[in-house]
């Protein structure tokens, strides 16, 4: 028994999410939110890989995380212009996806 092929068997679907659009929409504050957990994971990995005490890595990750947060909030704070520019890149649908 053979199966007959239809034209829907070879549909070329283009992905609506492209890497260039995803990376282009990443803000400085998105990076801050990604860096903080990476710092803690790096500290945990370094502790496992070395014989140094855990409290040294916790202190180092805490200090660097604090510096990142202070930079994001006080050195380069979010501004209304930046926020409004970010709003323009959103979808034209309603705030809740209506």
mmCIF file as gemmi writes it, N, C-alpha and C atoms, coordinates in Angstrom:
data_model
loop_
_atom_site.group_PDB
_atom_site.id
_atom_site.type_symbol
_atom_site.label_atom_id
_atom_site.label_alt_id
_atom_site.label_comp_id
_atom_site.label_asym_id
_atom_site.label_entity_id
_atom_site.label_seq_id
_atom_site.pdbx_PDB_ins_code
_atom_site.Cartn_x
_atom_site.Cartn_y
_atom_site.Cartn_z
_atom_site.occupancy
_atom_site.B_iso_or_equiv
_atom_site.pdbx_formal_charge
_atom_site.auth_seq_id
_atom_site.auth_asym_id
_atom_site.pdbx_PDB_model_num
ATOM 1 N N . UNK Axp A 1 ? 0.839 -1.168 0 1 0 ? 1 A 1
ATOM 2 C CA . UNK Axp A 1 ? 0 0 0 1 0 ? 1 A 1
ATOM 3 C C . UNK Axp A 1 ? 0.888 1.236 0 1 0 ? 1 A 1
ATOM 4 N N . UNK Axp A 2 ? 0.725 2.079 -0.963 1 0 ? 2 A 1
ATOM 5 C CA . UNK Axp A 2 ? 1.529 3.297 -1.047 1 0 ? 2 A 1
ATOM 6 C C . UNK Axp A 2 ? 0.676 4.49 -0.644 1 0 ? 2 A 1
ATOM 7 N N . UNK Axp A 3 ? 1.372 5.464 -0.077 1 0 ? 3 A 1
ATOM 8 C CA . UNK Axp A 3 ? 0.671 6.671 0.346 1 0 ? 3 A 1
ATOM 9 C C . UNK Axp A 3 ? 0.915 7.764 -0.675 1 0 ? 3 A 1
ATOM 10 N N . UNK Axp A 4 ? -0.115 8.472 -0.996 1 0 ? 4 A 1
ATOM 11 C CA . UNK Axp A 4 ? -0.018 9.543 -1.962 1 0 ? 4 A 1
ATOM 12 C C . UNK Axp A 4 ? 0.439 10.821 -1.254 1 0 ? 4 A 1
ATOM 13 N N . UNK Axp A 5 ? 1.41 11.5 -1.808 1 0 ? 5 A 1
ATOM 14 C CA . UNK Axp A 5 ? 1.902 12.753 -1.236 1 0 ? 5 A 1
ATOM 15 C C . UNK Axp A 5 ? 0.983 13.903 -1.626 1 0 ? 5 A 1
ATOM 16 N N . UNK Axp A 6 ? 0.803 14.78 -0.676 1 0 ? 6 A 1
ATOM 17 C CA . UNK Axp A 6 ? 0.008 15.973 -0.957 1 0 ? 6 A 1
ATOM 18 C C . UNK Axp A 6 ? 0.926 17.183 -0.934 1 0 ? 6 A 1
ATOM 19 N N . UNK Axp A 7 ? 0.419 18.33 -1.351 1 0 ? 7 A 1
ATOM 20 C CA . UNK Axp A 7 ? 1.255 19.522 -1.384 1 0 ? 7 A 1
ATOM 21 C C . UNK Axp A 7 ? 1.553 20.054 0.019 1 0 ? 7 A 1
ATOM 22 N N . UNK Axp A 8 ? 0.838 19.608 1.031 1 0 ? 8 A 1
ATOM 23 C CA . UNK Axp A 8 ? 1.13 20.067 2.398 1 0 ? 8 A 1
ATOM 24 C C . UNK Axp A 8 ? 2.278 19.304 3.038 1 0 ? 8 A 1
ATOM 25 N N . UNK Axp A 9 ? 2.78 18.267 2.375 1 0 ? 9 A 1
ATOM 26 C CA . UNK Axp A 9 ? 3.901 17.502 2.916 1 0 ? 9 A 1
ATOM 27 C C . UNK Axp A 9 ? 5.198 18.301 2.924 1 0 ? 9 A 1
ATOM 28 N N . UNK Axp A 10 ? 5.334 19.261 2.047 1 0 ? 10 A 1
ATOM 29 C CA . UNK Axp A 10 ? 6.577 20.017 1.916 1 0 ? 10 A 1
ATOM 30 C C . UNK Axp A 10 ? 6.324 21.509 2.086 1 0 ? 10 A 1
ATOM 31 N N . UNK Axp A 11 ? 5.78 21.878 3.192 1 0 ? 11 A 1
ATOM 32 C CA . UNK Axp A 11 ? 5.501 23.285 3.453 1 0 ? 11 A 1
ATOM 33 C C . UNK Axp A 11 ? 6.757 23.927 4.026 1 0 ? 11 A 1
ATOM 34 N N . UNK Axp A 12 ? 7.165 25.031 3.446 1 0 ? 12 A 1
ATOM 35 C CA . UNK Axp A 12 ? 8.343 25.759 3.927 1 0 ? 12 A 1
ATOM 36 C C . UNK Axp A 12 ? 7.854 26.835 4.903 1 0 ? 12 A 1
ATOM 37 N N . UNK Axp A 13 ? 8.062 26.585 6.179 1 0 ? 13 A 1
ATOM 38 C CA . UNK Axp A 13 ? 7.595 27.512 7.204 1 0 ? 13 A 1
ATOM 39 C C . UNK Axp A 13 ? 8.765 28.348 7.674 1 0 ? 13 A 1
ATOM 40 N N . UNK Axp A 14 ? 8.595 29.657 7.608 1 0 ? 14 A 1
ATOM 41 C CA . UNK Axp A 14 ? 9.638 30.563 8.077 1 0 ? 14 A 1
ATOM 42 C C . UNK Axp A 14 ? 9.377 30.898 9.536 1 0 ? 14 A 1
ATOM 43 N N . UNK Axp A 15 ? 10.388 30.83 10.35 1 0 ? 15 A 1
ATOM 44 C CA . UNK Axp A 15 ? 10.249 31.112 11.777 1 0 ? 15 A 1
ATOM 45 C C . UNK Axp A 15 ? 9.992 32.6 11.989 1 0 ? 15 A 1
ATOM 46 N N . UNK Axp A 16 ? 8.976 32.942 12.808 1 0 ? 16 A 1
ATOM 47 C CA . UNK Axp A 16 ? 8.701 34.358 13.074 1 0 ? 16 A 1
ATOM 48 C C . UNK Axp A 16 ? 9.758 34.995 13.984 1 0 ? 16 A 1
ATOM 49 N N . UNK Axp A 17 ? 10.549 34.184 14.681 1 0 ? 17 A 1
ATOM 50 C CA . UNK Axp A 17 ? 11.572 34.703 15.579 1 0 ? 17 A 1
ATOM 51 C C . UNK Axp A 17 ? 12.928 34.424 14.966 1 0 ? 17 A 1
ATOM 52 N N . UNK Axp A 18 ? 13.622 35.471 14.628 1 0 ? 18 A 1
ATOM 53 C CA . UNK Axp A 18 ? 14.955 35.333 14.055 1 0 ? 18 A 1
ATOM 54 C C . UNK Axp A 18 ? 15.979 35.758 15.094 1 0 ? 18 A 1
ATOM 55 N N . UNK Axp A 19 ? 17.171 35.167 15.08 1 0 ? 19 A 1
ATOM 56 C CA . UNK Axp A 19 ? 18.189 35.577 16.054 1 0 ? 19 A 1
ATOM 57 C C . UNK Axp A 19 ? 18.507 37.061 15.997 1 0 ? 19 A 1
ATOM 58 N N . UNK Axp A 20 ? 18.487 37.647 14.821 1 0 ? 20 A 1
ATOM 59 C CA . UNK Axp A 20 ? 18.811 39.072 14.715 1 0 ? 20 A 1
ATOM 60 C C . UNK Axp A 20 ? 17.757 39.936 15.4 1 0 ? 20 A 1
ATOM 61 N N . UNK Axp A 21 ? 16.485 39.531 15.358 1 0 ? 21 A 1
ATOM 62 C CA . UNK Axp A 21 ? 15.459 40.332 16.024 1 0 ? 21 A 1
ATOM 63 C C . UNK Axp A 21 ? 15.49 40.115 17.526 1 0 ? 21 A 1
ATOM 64 N N . UNK Axp A 22 ? 15.838 38.921 17.96 1 0 ? 22 A 1
ATOM 65 C CA . UNK Axp A 22 ? 15.904 38.652 19.394 1 0 ? 22 A 1
ATOM 66 C C . UNK Axp A 22 ? 17.084 39.39 20.003 1 0 ? 22 A 1
ATOM 67 N N . UNK Axp A 23 ? 18.25 39.279 19.396 1 0 ? 23 A 1
ATOM 68 C CA . UNK Axp A 23 ? 19.427 39.949 19.934 1 0 ? 23 A 1
ATOM 69 C C . UNK Axp A 23 ? 19.319 41.461 19.818 1 0 ? 23 A 1
ATOM 70 N N . UNK Axp A 24 ? 18.637 41.951 18.817 1 0 ? 24 A 1
ATOM 71 C CA . UNK Axp A 24 ? 18.461 43.389 18.66 1 0 ? 24 A 1
ATOM 72 C C . UNK Axp A 24 ? 17.539 43.981 19.706 1 0 ? 24 A 1
ATOM 73 N N . UNK Axp A 25 ? 16.676 43.169 20.292 1 0 ? 25 A 1
ATOM 74 C CA . UNK Axp A 25 ? 15.74 43.687 21.278 1 0 ? 25 A 1
ATOM 75 C C . UNK Axp A 25 ? 16.23 43.523 22.71 1 0 ? 25 A 1
ATOM 76 N N . UNK Axp A 26 ? 17.444 43.002 22.897 1 0 ? 26 A 1
ATOM 77 C CA . UNK Axp A 26 ? 17.994 42.828 24.244 1 0 ? 26 A 1
ATOM 78 C C . UNK Axp A 26 ? 18.511 44.166 24.734 1 0 ? 26 A 1
ATOM 79 N N . UNK Axp A 27 ? 18.022 44.596 25.883 1 0 ? 27 A 1
ATOM 80 C CA . UNK Axp A 27 ? 18.455 45.876 26.442 1 0 ? 27 A 1
ATOM 81 C C . UNK Axp A 27 ? 19.582 45.671 27.443 1 0 ? 27 A 1
ATOM 82 N N . UNK Axp A 28 ? 20.147 46.759 27.881 1 0 ? 28 A 1
ATOM 83 C CA . UNK Axp A 28 ? 21.2 46.725 28.894 1 0 ? 28 A 1
ATOM 84 C C . UNK Axp A 28 ? 20.689 46.056 30.171 1 0 ? 28 A 1
ATOM 85 N N . UNK Axp A 29 ? 19.447 46.296 30.5 1 0 ? 29 A 1
ATOM 86 C CA . UNK Axp A 29 ? 18.875 45.778 31.74 1 0 ? 29 A 1
ATOM 87 C C . UNK Axp A 29 ? 18.554 44.285 31.626 1 0 ? 29 A 1
ATOM 88 N N . UNK Axp A 30 ? 18.278 43.815 30.428 1 0 ? 30 A 1
ATOM 89 C CA . UNK Axp A 30 ? 18.145 42.379 30.207 1 0 ? 30 A 1
ATOM 90 C C . UNK Axp A 30 ? 19.482 41.684 30.444 1 0 ? 30 A 1
ATOM 91 N N . UNK Axp A 31 ? 20.547 42.328 29.978 1 0 ? 31 A 1
ATOM 92 C CA . UNK Axp A 31 ? 21.877 41.766 30.194 1 0 ? 31 A 1
ATOM 93 C C . UNK Axp A 31 ? 22.237 41.735 31.675 1 0 ? 31 A 1
ATOM 94 N N . UNK Axp A 32 ? 21.863 42.783 32.405 1 0 ? 32 A 1
ATOM 95 C CA . UNK Axp A 32 ? 22.122 42.811 33.853 1 0 ? 32 A 1
ATOM 96 C C . UNK Axp A 32 ? 21.422 41.642 34.526 1 0 ? 32 A 1
ATOM 97 N N . UNK Axp A 33 ? 20.185 41.399 34.15 1 0 ? 33 A 1
ATOM 98 C CA . UNK Axp A 33 ? 19.436 40.289 34.746 1 0 ? 33 A 1
ATOM 99 C C . UNK Axp A 33 ? 20.025 38.931 34.368 1 0 ? 33 A 1
ATOM 100 N N . UNK Axp A 34 ? 20.712 38.859 33.266 1 0 ? 34 A 1
ATOM 101 C CA . UNK Axp A 34 ? 21.356 37.62 32.881 1 0 ? 34 A 1
ATOM 102 C C . UNK Axp A 34 ? 22.728 37.439 33.502 1 0 ? 34 A 1
ATOM 103 N N . UNK Axp A 35 ? 23.43 38.545 33.743 1 0 ? 35 A 1
ATOM 104 C CA . UNK Axp A 35 ? 24.784 38.474 34.285 1 0 ? 35 A 1
ATOM 105 C C . UNK Axp A 35 ? 24.782 38.051 35.75 1 0 ? 35 A 1
ATOM 106 N N . UNK Axp A 36 ? 23.822 38.516 36.513 1 0 ? 36 A 1
ATOM 107 C CA . UNK Axp A 36 ? 23.826 38.234 37.955 1 0 ? 36 A 1
ATOM 108 C C . UNK Axp A 36 ? 23.771 36.728 38.25 1 0 ? 36 A 1
ATOM 109 N N . UNK Axp A 37 ? 22.843 35.964 37.69 1 0 ? 37 A 1
ATOM 110 C CA . UNK Axp A 37 ? 22.876 34.527 37.968 1 0 ? 37 A 1
ATOM 111 C C . UNK Axp A 37 ? 24.123 33.84 37.405 1 0 ? 37 A 1
ATOM 112 N N . UNK Axp A 38 ? 24.646 34.352 36.285 1 0 ? 38 A 1
ATOM 113 C CA . UNK Axp A 38 ? 25.866 33.773 35.742 1 0 ? 38 A 1
ATOM 114 C C . UNK Axp A 38 ? 27.042 33.953 36.695 1 0 ? 38 A 1
ATOM 115 N N . UNK Axp A 39 ? 27.081 35.087 37.393 1 0 ? 39 A 1
ATOM 116 C CA . UNK Axp A 39 ? 28.134 35.312 38.38 1 0 ? 39 A 1
ATOM 117 C C . UNK Axp A 39 ? 28.064 34.271 39.498 1 0 ? 39 A 1
ATOM 118 N N . UNK Axp A 40 ? 26.858 34.001 39.967 1 0 ? 40 A 1
ATOM 119 C CA . UNK Axp A 40 ? 26.695 33.023 41.054 1 0 ? 40 A 1
ATOM 120 C C . UNK Axp A 40 ? 26.991 31.611 40.582 1 0 ? 40 A 1
ATOM 121 N N . UNK Axp A 41 ? 26.601 31.277 39.36 1 0 ? 41 A 1
ATOM 122 C CA . UNK Axp A 41 ? 26.929 29.953 38.822 1 0 ? 41 A 1
ATOM 123 C C . UNK Axp A 41 ? 28.437 29.799 38.62 1 0 ? 41 A 1
ATOM 124 N N . UNK Axp A 42 ? 29.08 30.862 38.183 1 0 ? 42 A 1
ATOM 125 C CA . UNK Axp A 42 ? 30.53 30.837 38.024 1 0 ? 42 A 1
ATOM 126 C C . UNK Axp A 42 ? 31.215 30.656 39.37 1 0 ? 42 A 1
ATOM 127 N N . UNK Axp A 43 ? 30.71 31.334 40.395 1 0 ? 43 A 1
ATOM 128 C CA . UNK Axp A 43 ? 31.28 31.182 41.739 1 0 ? 43 A 1
ATOM 129 C C . UNK Axp A 43 ? 31.123 29.745 42.23 1 0 ? 43 A 1
ATOM 130 N N . UNK Axp A 44 ? 29.974 29.146 41.993 1 0 ? 44 A 1
ATOM 131 C CA . UNK Axp A 44 ? 29.75 27.765 42.422 1 0 ? 44 A 1
ATOM 132 C C . UNK Axp A 44 ? 30.663 26.808 41.659 1 0 ? 44 A 1
ATOM 133 N N . UNK Axp A 45 ? 30.816 27.029 40.364 1 0 ? 45 A 1
ATOM 134 C CA . UNK Axp A 45 ? 31.681 26.169 39.557 1 0 ? 45 A 1
ATOM 135 C C . UNK Axp A 45 ? 33.144 26.318 39.975 1 0 ? 45 A 1
ATOM 136 N N . UNK Axp A 46 ? 33.554 27.548 40.275 1 0 ? 46 A 1
ATOM 137 C CA . UNK Axp A 46 ? 34.934 27.772 40.712 1 0 ? 46 A 1
ATOM 138 C C . UNK Axp A 46 ? 35.182 27.122 42.065 1 0 ? 46 A 1
ATOM 139 N N . UNK Axp A 47 ? 34.195 27.144 42.931 1 0 ? 47 A 1
ATOM 140 C CA . UNK Axp A 47 ? 34.345 26.5 44.24 1 0 ? 47 A 1
ATOM 141 C C . UNK Axp A 47 ? 34.508 24.991 44.09 1 0 ? 47 A 1
ATOM 142 N N . UNK Axp A 48 ? 33.719 24.404 43.209 1 0 ? 48 A 1
ATOM 143 C CA . UNK Axp A 48 ? 33.81 22.966 42.979 1 0 ? 48 A 1
ATOM 144 C C . UNK Axp A 48 ? 35.168 22.607 42.369 1 0 ? 48 A 1
ATOM 145 N N . UNK Axp A 49 ? 35.682 23.466 41.492 1 0 ? 49 A 1
ATOM 146 C CA . UNK Axp A 49 ? 36.908 23.169 40.765 1 0 ? 49 A 1
ATOM 147 C C . UNK Axp A 49 ? 38.177 23.435 41.577 1 0 ? 49 A 1
ATOM 148 N N . UNK Axp A 50 ? 38.067 24.199 42.663 1 0 ? 50 A 1
ATOM 149 C CA . UNK Axp A 50 ? 39.256 24.537 43.452 1 0 ? 50 A 1
ATOM 150 C C . UNK Axp A 50 ? 39.098 24.071 44.89 1 0 ? 50 A 1
ATOM 151 N N . UNK Axp A 51 ? 40.157 24.244 45.631 1 0 ? 51 A 1
ATOM 152 C CA . UNK Axp A 51 ? 40.138 23.851 47.039 1 0 ? 51 A 1
ATOM 153 C C . UNK Axp A 51 ? 39.935 25.055 47.957 1 0 ? 51 A 1
ATOM 154 N N . UNK Axp A 52 ? 39.595 26.204 47.382 1 0 ? 52 A 1
ATOM 155 C CA . UNK Axp A 52 ? 39.394 27.412 48.189 1 0 ? 52 A 1
ATOM 156 C C . UNK Axp A 52 ? 38.06 27.345 48.914 1 0 ? 52 A 1
ATOM 157 N N . UNK Axp A 53 ? 37.94 28.052 50.046 1 0 ? 53 A 1
ATOM 158 C CA . UNK Axp A 53 ? 36.682 28.016 50.802 1 0 ? 53 A 1
ATOM 159 C C . UNK Axp A 53 ? 35.526 28.697 50.062 1 0 ? 53 A 1
ATOM 160 N N . UNK Axp A 54 ? 34.334 28.19 50.317 1 0 ? 54 A 1
ATOM 161 C CA . UNK Axp A 54 ? 33.129 28.684 49.654 1 0 ? 54 A 1
ATOM 162 C C . UNK Axp A 54 ? 32.861 30.157 49.945 1 0 ? 54 A 1
ATOM 163 N N . UNK Axp A 55 ? 33.121 30.6 51.168 1 0 ? 55 A 1
ATOM 164 C CA . UNK Axp A 55 ? 32.795 31.981 51.521 1 0 ? 55 A 1
ATOM 165 C C . UNK Axp A 55 ? 33.564 33.003 50.683 1 0 ? 55 A 1
ATOM 166 N N . UNK Axp A 56 ? 34.735 32.648 50.18 1 0 ? 56 A 1
ATOM 167 C CA . UNK Axp A 56 ? 35.474 33.562 49.296 1 0 ? 56 A 1
ATOM 168 C C . UNK Axp A 56 ? 34.722 33.774 47.977 1 0 ? 56 A 1
ATOM 169 N N . UNK Axp A 57 ? 34.19 32.704 47.426 1 0 ? 57 A 1
ATOM 170 C CA . UNK Axp A 57 ? 33.466 32.81 46.165 1 0 ? 57 A 1
ATOM 171 C C . UNK Axp A 57 ? 32.124 33.514 46.35 1 0 ? 57 A 1
ATOM 172 N N . UNK Axp A 58 ? 31.479 33.269 47.479 1 0 ? 58 A 1
ATOM 173 C CA . UNK Axp A 58 ? 30.217 33.958 47.768 1 0 ? 58 A 1
ATOM 174 C C . UNK Axp A 58 ? 30.454 35.453 47.908 1 0 ? 58 A 1
ATOM 175 N N . UNK Axp A 59 ? 31.514 35.814 48.62 1 0 ? 59 A 1
ATOM 176 C CA . UNK Axp A 59 ? 31.833 37.236 48.784 1 0 ? 59 A 1
ATOM 177 C C . UNK Axp A 59 ? 32.166 37.886 47.44 1 0 ? 59 A 1
ATOM 178 N N . UNK Axp A 60 ? 32.955 37.207 46.639 1 0 ? 60 A 1
ATOM 179 C CA . UNK Axp A 60 ? 33.33 37.766 45.334 1 0 ? 60 A 1
ATOM 180 C C . UNK Axp A 60 ? 32.107 37.934 44.431 1 0 ? 60 A 1
ATOM 181 N N . UNK Axp A 61 ? 31.25 36.919 44.386 1 0 ? 61 A 1
ATOM 182 C CA . UNK Axp A 61 ? 30.044 37.018 43.547 1 0 ? 61 A 1
ATOM 183 C C . UNK Axp A 61 ? 29.122 38.11 44.064 1 0 ? 61 A 1
ATOM 184 N N . UNK Axp A 62 ? 29.032 38.253 45.384 1 0 ? 62 A 1
ATOM 185 C CA . UNK Axp A 62 ? 28.197 39.305 45.958 1 0 ? 62 A 1
ATOM 186 C C . UNK Axp A 62 ? 28.706 40.693 45.633 1 0 ? 62 A 1
ATOM 187 N N . UNK Axp A 63 ? 30.009 40.887 45.716 1 0 ? 63 A 1
ATOM 188 C CA . UNK Axp A 63 ? 30.591 42.202 45.412 1 0 ? 63 A 1
ATOM 189 C C . UNK Axp A 63 ? 30.398 42.551 43.945 1 0 ? 63 A 1
ATOM 190 N N . UNK Axp A 64 ? 30.692 41.609 43.06 1 0 ? 64 A 1
ATOM 191 C CA . UNK Axp A 64 ? 30.548 41.884 41.627 1 0 ? 64 A 1
ATOM 192 C C . UNK Axp A 64 ? 29.072 42.079 41.263 1 0 ? 64 A 1
ATOM 193 N N . UNK Axp A 65 ? 28.18 41.3 41.843 1 0 ? 65 A 1
ATOM 194 C CA . UNK Axp A 65 ? 26.743 41.485 41.594 1 0 ? 65 A 1
ATOM 195 C C . UNK Axp A 65 ? 26.29 42.859 42.064 1 0 ? 65 A 1
ATOM 196 N N . UNK Axp A 66 ? 26.782 43.28 43.201 1 0 ? 66 A 1
ATOM 197 C CA . UNK Axp A 66 ? 26.425 44.606 43.72 1 0 ? 66 A 1
ATOM 198 C C . UNK Axp A 66 ? 26.917 45.708 42.791 1 0 ? 66 A 1
ATOM 199 N N . UNK Axp A 67 ? 28.114 45.55 42.275 1 0 ? 67 A 1
ATOM 200 C CA . UNK Axp A 67 ? 28.65 46.541 41.337 1 0 ? 67 A 1
ATOM 201 C C . UNK Axp A 67 ? 27.789 46.606 40.08 1 0 ? 67 A 1
ATOM 202 N N . UNK Axp A 68 ? 27.353 45.467 39.585 1 0 ? 68 A 1
ATOM 203 C CA . UNK Axp A 68 ? 26.507 45.425 38.391 1 0 ? 68 A 1
ATOM 204 C C . UNK Axp A 68 ? 25.174 46.118 38.659 1 0 ? 68 A 1
ATOM 205 N N . UNK Axp A 69 ? 24.578 45.861 39.827 1 0 ? 69 A 1
ATOM 206 C CA . UNK Axp A 69 ? 23.291 46.483 40.165 1 0 ? 69 A 1
ATOM 207 C C . UNK Axp A 69 ? 23.452 47.991 40.35 1 0 ? 69 A 1
ATOM 208 N N . UNK Axp A 70 ? 24.491 48.421 41.05 1 0 ? 70 A 1
ATOM 209 C CA . UNK Axp A 70 ? 24.727 49.857 41.249 1 0 ? 70 A 1
ATOM 210 C C . UNK Axp A 70 ? 24.943 50.543 39.906 1 0 ? 70 A 1
ATOM 211 N N . UNK Axp A 71 ? 25.683 49.909 39.015 1 0 ? 71 A 1
ATOM 212 C CA . UNK Axp A 71 ? 25.883 50.481 37.689 1 0 ? 71 A 1
ATOM 213 C C . UNK Axp A 71 ? 24.559 50.625 36.944 1 0 ? 71 A 1
ATOM 214 N N . UNK Axp A 72 ? 23.721 49.586 37.024 1 0 ? 72 A 1
ATOM 215 C CA . UNK Axp A 72 ? 22.445 49.609 36.293 1 0 ? 72 A 1
ATOM 216 C C . UNK Axp A 72 ? 21.454 50.608 36.878 1 0 ? 72 A 1
ATOM 217 N N . UNK Axp A 73 ? 21.504 50.82 38.186 1 0 ? 73 A 1
ATOM 218 C CA . UNK Axp A 73 ? 20.509 51.697 38.814 1 0 ? 73 A 1
ATOM 219 C C . UNK Axp A 73 ? 20.965 53.137 38.99 1 0 ? 73 A 1
ATOM 220 N N . UNK Axp A 74 ? 22.273 53.345 39.228 1 0 ? 74 A 1
ATOM 221 C CA . UNK Axp A 74 ? 22.737 54.689 39.567 1 0 ? 74 A 1
ATOM 222 C C . UNK Axp A 74 ? 23.702 55.285 38.561 1 0 ? 74 A 1
ATOM 223 N N . UNK Axp A 75 ? 24.599 54.504 38.01 1 0 ? 75 A 1
ATOM 224 C CA . UNK Axp A 75 ? 25.56 55.044 37.052 1 0 ? 75 A 1
ATOM 225 C C . UNK Axp A 75 ? 24.904 55.215 35.684 1 0 ? 75 A 1
ATOM 226 N N . UNK Axp A 76 ? 24.185 54.215 35.239 1 0 ? 76 A 1
ATOM 227 C CA . UNK Axp A 76 ? 23.436 54.269 33.967 1 0 ? 76 A 1
ATOM 228 C C . UNK Axp A 76 ? 21.97 53.951 34.247 1 0 ? 76 A 1
ATOM 229 N N . UNK Axp A 77 ? 21.257 54.864 34.93 1 0 ? 77 A 1
ATOM 230 C CA . UNK Axp A 77 ? 19.869 54.568 35.309 1 0 ? 77 A 1
ATOM 231 C C . UNK Axp A 77 ? 18.931 54.562 34.101 1 0 ? 77 A 1
ATOM 232 N N . UNK Axp A 78 ? 17.832 53.843 34.25 1 0 ? 78 A 1
ATOM 233 C CA . UNK Axp A 78 ? 16.828 53.9 33.178 1 0 ? 78 A 1
ATOM 234 C C . UNK Axp A 78 ? 16.239 55.297 33.105 1 0 ? 78 A 1
ATOM 235 N N . UNK Axp A 79 ? 16.009 55.77 31.913 1 0 ? 79 A 1
ATOM 236 C CA . UNK Axp A 79 ? 15.435 57.102 31.726 1 0 ? 79 A 1
ATOM 237 C C . UNK Axp A 79 ? 14.103 56.975 31.01 1 0 ? 79 A 1
ATOM 238 N N . UNK Axp A 80 ? 13.32 58.027 31.092 1 0 ? 80 A 1
ATOM 239 C CA . UNK Axp A 80 ? 12.015 58.014 30.438 1 0 ? 80 A 1
ATOM 240 C C . UNK Axp A 80 ? 12.178 57.894 28.926 1 0 ? 80 A 1
ATOM 241 N N . UNK Axp A 81 ? 13.178 58.571 28.349 1 0 ? 81 A 1
ATOM 242 C CA . UNK Axp A 81 ? 13.386 58.491 26.905 1 0 ? 81 A 1
ATOM 243 C C . UNK Axp A 81 ? 13.709 57.067 26.489 1 0 ? 81 A 1
ATOM 244 N N . UNK Axp A 82 ? 14.547 56.4 27.259 1 0 ? 82 A 1
ATOM 245 C CA . UNK Axp A 82 ? 14.888 55.012 26.941 1 0 ? 82 A 1
ATOM 246 C C . UNK Axp A 82 ? 13.652 54.129 27.043 1 0 ? 82 A 1
ATOM 247 N N . UNK Axp A 83 ? 12.858 54.362 28.074 1 0 ? 83 A 1
ATOM 248 C CA . UNK Axp A 83 ? 11.652 53.556 28.284 1 0 ? 83 A 1
ATOM 249 C C . UNK Axp A 83 ? 10.654 53.78 27.157 1 0 ? 83 A 1
ATOM 250 N N . UNK Axp A 84 ? 10.47 55.031 26.731 1 0 ? 84 A 1
ATOM 251 C CA . UNK Axp A 84 ? 9.53 55.308 25.648 1 0 ? 84 A 1
ATOM 252 C C . UNK Axp A 84 ? 10.025 54.727 24.332 1 0 ? 84 A 1
ATOM 253 N N . UNK Axp A 85 ? 11.33 54.775 24.089 1 0 ? 85 A 1
ATOM 254 C CA . UNK Axp A 85 ? 11.878 54.179 22.882 1 0 ? 85 A 1
ATOM 255 C C . UNK Axp A 85 ? 11.67 52.685 22.865 1 0 ? 85 A 1
ATOM 256 N N . UNK Axp A 86 ? 11.75 52.063 24.028 1 0 ? 86 A 1
ATOM 257 C CA . UNK Axp A 86 ? 11.538 50.619 24.131 1 0 ? 86 A 1
ATOM 258 C C . UNK Axp A 86 ? 10.072 50.286 23.879 1 0 ? 86 A 1
ATOM 259 N N . UNK Axp A 87 ? 9.173 51.151 24.292 1 0 ? 87 A 1
ATOM 260 C CA . UNK Axp A 87 ? 7.747 50.926 24.081 1 0 ? 87 A 1
ATOM 261 C C . UNK Axp A 87 ? 7.425 50.886 22.587 1 0 ? 87 A 1
ATOM 262 N N . UNK Axp A 88 ? 8.13 51.692 21.779 1 0 ? 88 A 1
ATOM 263 C CA . UNK Axp A 88 ? 7.844 51.744 20.355 1 0 ? 88 A 1
ATOM 264 C C . UNK Axp A 88 ? 8.207 50.449 19.647 1 0 ? 88 A 1
ATOM 265 N N . UNK Axp A 89 ? 9.095 49.651 20.218 1 0 ? 89 A 1
ATOM 266 C CA . UNK Axp A 89 ? 9.502 48.409 19.583 1 0 ? 89 A 1
ATOM 267 C C . UNK Axp A 89 ? 8.551 47.272 19.897 1 0 ? 89 A 1
ATOM 268 N N . UNK Axp A 90 ? 7.629 47.481 20.797 1 0 ? 90 A 1
ATOM 269 C CA . UNK Axp A 90 ? 6.693 46.421 21.166 1 0 ? 90 A 1
ATOM 270 C C . UNK Axp A 90 ? 5.672 46.194 20.069 1 0 ? 90 A 1
ATOM 271 N N . UNK Axp A 91 ? 4.93 45.158 20.253 1 0 ? 91 A 1
ATOM 272 C CA . UNK Axp A 91 ? 3.884 44.828 19.306 1 0 ? 91 A 1
ATOM 273 C C . UNK Axp A 91 ? 2.814 45.911 19.313 1 0 ? 91 A 1
ATOM 274 N N . UNK Axp A 92 ? 2.116 46.048 18.22 1 0 ? 92 A 1
ATOM 275 C CA . UNK Axp A 92 ? 1.057 47.041 18.14 1 0 ? 92 A 1
ATOM 276 C C . UNK Axp A 92 ? -0.208 46.578 18.838 1 0 ? 92 A 1
ATOM 277 N N . UNK Axp A 93 ? -0.204 45.328 19.322 1 0 ? 93 A 1
ATOM 278 C CA . UNK Axp A 93 ? -1.362 44.843 20.052 1 0 ? 93 A 1
ATOM 279 C C . UNK Axp A 93 ? -1.442 45.537 21.393 1 0 ? 93 A 1
ATOM 280 N N . UNK Axp A 94 ? -2.512 45.332 22.103 1 0 ? 94 A 1
ATOM 281 C CA . UNK Axp A 94 ? -2.716 45.955 23.4 1 0 ? 94 A 1
ATOM 282 C C . UNK Axp A 94 ? -1.67 45.541 24.41 1 0 ? 94 A 1
ATOM 283 N N . UNK Axp A 95 ? -1.687 46.185 25.552 1 0 ? 95 A 1
ATOM 284 C CA . UNK Axp A 95 ? -0.678 45.937 26.583 1 0 ? 95 A 1
ATOM 285 C C . UNK Axp A 95 ? -0.695 44.486 27.04 1 0 ? 95 A 1
ATOM 286 N N . UNK Axp A 96 ? -1.859 43.86 27.066 1 0 ? 96 A 1
ATOM 287 C CA . UNK Axp A 96 ? -1.968 42.49 27.542 1 0 ? 96 A 1
ATOM 288 C C . UNK Axp A 96 ? -2.147 41.506 26.396 1 0 ? 96 A 1
ATOM 289 N N . UNK Axp A 97 ? -1.76 41.92 25.178 1 0 ? 97 A 1
ATOM 290 C CA . UNK Axp A 97 ? -1.834 41.014 24.034 1 0 ? 97 A 1
ATOM 291 C C . UNK Axp A 97 ? -3.215 40.922 23.42 1 0 ? 97 A 1
ATOM 292 N N . UNK Axp A 98 ? -4.062 41.907 23.682 1 0 ? 98 A 1
ATOM 293 C CA . UNK Axp A 98 ? -5.419 41.899 23.138 1 0 ? 98 A 1
ATOM 294 C C . UNK Axp A 98 ? -5.406 42.198 21.66 1 0 ? 98 A 1
